[in-house]
Amino acid sequence: MMSRTSNDEFEEMEYEVRDVDQETVVSRRMRREESMQDIVNDAEKRIEQIIYEFVYNLEVSGTEASREVSYCREILSQDEKFMKVVEEIYKNRHKGFEAGYKKLTDSN
């Protein structure tokens, strides 16, 4: 089957047809690498969200932080790989949020 791309060219795509629960389902056949990349990208986003919420909750727990939270904070703050990810999340999300916030407040 031919499909039109965004720059008005045509690309041949493969589809597969399957019967699922008494219905015929047509889906685009993905190469194994594409399928795996989608899974990896989704996992990265989910992990980033968990890290973001963890870091945010460090502030929310404030001075009442339990020993367990204090211990986690101490260990993770020394982990270079973890801190690199935290820094990237901070740069990407904070700047994006700030830009969106400015657009919202400038329009009023």
Secondary structure, DSSP 8 states (H G I E B T S, - for coil): -EEE-TTS-EEE--EEEEEETTEEEEEE---HHHHHHHHHHHHHHHHHHHHHHHHHHHHHHGGG--HHHHHHHHHHHT-HHHHHHHHHHIIIIIHHHHHHHHHHHHT-
